[in-house]
Amino acid sequence: MIPGKAASSFVRRPCRALYPAVGHAPKLFSVLNRPAPKYEGHVPLSVTERSVLAVGSAITSLLNPRRGDLIATLGETTATPYFIYRLRDAMLSSPAGRRILRDRPRITSQTMSLQHLRTLPENSVGRAYASWLDREGVSPDTRDQVRYIDDEECAYVMQRYRECHDFYHAVTGLPVMVEGEVALKAFEFANTLLPMTGLSLFAVARLKPAERSRFWRTYLPWALTNGLRSKDIINVYWEEQLERDVDDLRAELGIERPPDLRETRRALREQRKAAKAKRERIGGLGAN
């Protein structure tokens, strides 16, 4: 478990290197001479190991987008040396982000009572989050622990991003199906610049032609426009926003809710069903 209460110094600085820069020559990195972990669960990687994991997880997660563990590995192995630092600095530049780094809150079913969230007002952030989890059959306990980021503060930033992902779903209303996930990843890429979120767009190739057309026509423009103009969503202290009206929060962040994807798909199914029934009626009349 990543340490939960270590204080951040709030000074802009690069995440610490795996080896000391001055005074001692680094020992050769090998399987038999691996540096000691810097936090619980940490697995130090050589450049070669990191590259192999990044390529392997990218290919396999494209073939099977439901492999959340591989998507998590891809996110960690591609976030350094620059992108996770940029995200950490975005948190340090925000009062709310600095408090998150200081407090190190975690989002799990133990730290956030879903039973309580279900009793909040209908349009509150907490109620929207709980309703989305119930509708999609998702649990906040499914997020993998960060292992491959060397600096423990940067590791927490990645963990925080990962555990907040379902709040992004709840605020935008996008479902967990591949089409919804790709749209949300496009939004996250425009907002966070994490490479994994951009690489996830290759999953568009797995969509059906109608879904792919809808993504290019509707959801990608929405994702890029809103992701670029909205505030850094990593700085939302969700635990303090649970009773707030979700529409007010979206307005403050600069996020416009996209067309309801589940409703769009349902309406199209109904149209196809009605068209099929009409063709069958016409065919029956012709036969008579």
N, C-alpha and C positions, 0 to 999 in steps of 0.2 A: 504494500500500500504506500502511495506517495505521502510523505509527511503532511499532516493536515493543519498544523498551526505554526509552521516556521515563518518568521517575519521576513518580508522583502525589504531591501534597502532603498527601493524606489529610485535608484540611480540608473540612468541609461548606460548600459554596458553590454558588450557581446557576451553570450552565454559562455561559461568557462570551458576552456579546451580540455580534451581528454587527458593531455599530458602537460606538465609544467613547462612554461616557455623558456625559463631562464634557470641556469644553475646546474641542471642535471640533464644528461642526454637520455632521451626516452629509450626504454627497452624495446626490443623487437616485439611487435604485437603478433601473437600466434595463439593457436588453440590451447597450447600448454603454458602460455604466458599472457593470460588475459588480465587486464586491469580489474581491480576490485570494483564491485557495483557501488554506485553513488547514492542509491536509495533502494528500498525494498522492491524487488522484482526487476530491477535494472539489468539489462544485458548489454555490456559494452560491445561494439562492433568495429571491425576494421573497415576501411574504405571498400575493400573488395566484398566483404560480407554484406555491407549495407547496399552496395550496388546490385549484388545477386538477389537479395531479398526484395529490393524495389522492383526489379524487372520481373522476377517470378510472381510476386503478389499482384503486379499490374496485369499480367497476362491471365493468371488464373481467376482473378476477380472479374475480369471482363467476360470470361467464359461462364462464370457463375456469380452474378451480382449479389446473390444472397449470402455469400461468404463474408460476413461482417468482420471476421478475424483477419482476413486477408486485406480488406479495405483499410482496417486499422493499421496493419503493418505497412501498407503503401503510404498511408498518411504520415507515419512516423519517419520512415526511411527517406522520404522526399522533402520533409519539412526543414531539414538542415542542409547547408549552413546558414541560410539567410531568412527563410520565410517565418519560422517560428520565432526568431528574434524580432522581426518586424511586428508580429502579433503581440509579443510581450511588451514591446515599446509602446504600442497603441494602448495597452492597458496602463502602463506607467504614466501616460500622458493624460489619463482621465481620473478624476477623483473616485468615481465608482470602481474603475478598473484597479486602482491602487488598493482600495479596500478589499476587493476580491482577492488580490494577491496576498494581502496581509492576513485575511481571515481563512483563506483556503476552504471555502464551503464545498461540499460534495452533494450531488443530486442522486439520491437513491430512494428506495421505498422506506428505508429506515429514517432518513433525514427529512423526508417530505411525505406527510401523511396524505395518501390519496383519498382516504375516507373523509378527512376534513376538507380537502379541496372540492370534493363532490357536493359539499354543503354550501359553498360560496355562491354569491349572486351569479345569475345565468351568464352574463357577458363579462365576467371577471377573467383575468389572466389565468388564475389558478383553476377555475372551473373549465375554461377552454382547454387547458393542458390536460386535466383529468379526463374530460370528455373525449379528447383526441386519443389518449392512450386506450380508453375503453373501446372506442369505435374501431381502432386499428389492431387491437389485441396486442399491444406493446407494453413492455415493462421498463421502468427506468434502471433496472438492475442488469441489463444486457450489455452495457458498455464495457469493452475490454480495458484492462489496465495498461497504461503506457509502459513500454519496456525499452524502447530503442533510442530514446532521446537522452543524451548524456547529462545535461544540466538539469537538476531536479526542479528548479523554478520553471524552466521552459517545459519540462515534462508535465508540471501541473497545468500550464497554459493549454497544452494539448488535451489533457484530461478534461479541463473545464469546457473547451470547445466541444469535445465529444459528448459530454453529459448534457450540454445545453441544446444539442441537435434537435431533440424532440420538442423543445419550446419553439424552435424555429418552425417546425412542422405545425404546431398548434396555432401560432400567430398567423401563418400564411394559409393554413387550412389544407396544405398539400398532403395527400395520403402516402402510404409506404410502398405502394406498387412502383414498379420500375419507372414508369412515366413520371410519377410524382417525385421520386427520389432524384431523378436526373434534373428535373426543374429546380429542386431545392439546392442541389449541388452547384448548379450554374449560378444561383443567387449567392451561395456561400463563396464561390470562387471570386465573384466580382467584389464581395465585401471583405474577404479575409486574405485572398491571394494564395491560399494554401494549394500547392500543386495537385494534391490528391483530388481536391474538389474539381479542378479543371480536367484532370485525366479521366474522371468519372464520366465526362461527357461522351467518351467513346462508346458508352453503353447505349447511346442513341441508335447505334447500328442494330441493336437487338429489338428495337421497337417495331411494331407493325407499321405498314406504310401510312395508314391514317393517323396513328399515334405520332409517327415521326413528322408528318406534315403539320400536325397540331403543335408539336414542340417548336419547330422552326417558325411557325406563323404567330403563335400566341405566347408560349411559356418562356422561350429564350429571350425575346425582347423584354418581357416583363422582368425576368431574372436579372438581366444586365442593367436595365434602367434602375430598378429598385436597389439592387446590390451596390451599385456605384454611388447613388445619391443618399442612401440611408446612413445613419450613424454606425459606428463600429458595434456590431451586435455582441461581440465578445465582452463588451463593457456593461451589458445589462445585468444588474444584480437581481436575478429572477426571484430569489427568495424574498425580496423586499417589494416585489411588484404583484404578488399573487392576488391581492384584493382590488387591484386597479382595473378600471374598464379597459378591455383589450383594444377597443377602437381608439381610445385616447393614447394608449401606448404606441400603437401602430402609427398614429399621426405624429407623435413626438419623434419616433425613430425615422420617419419618412418612408414607411413601407405601405404600399398599396396592395390590398389583398387581390390575388389573381382569381380568374374565373374558377368556380368550384369544379374540380376535375372529376370527382365522383358523380356529381350531378350531370356534367356534360356527357360522360360516358353512359350514364343511365338513360338520358334523353335520346342519345344516338341508338342505343339498343331498342328502345321503344319505337323509334322511327323505322328501324330495320324490320322489327316484328310486324308493324302495321303495314309496311310495304309488301312483306312476304304474304301476309294474310290477304291483301288486296289482289296480288298476282294469283293466288290460289282460287279466289272467288271468280276472277275473270277467266281463269283456265277451266273452272267447273262449268261456267256458263257456255264457254265455247264448245265443250264436250257435249253439252246437251243440245 
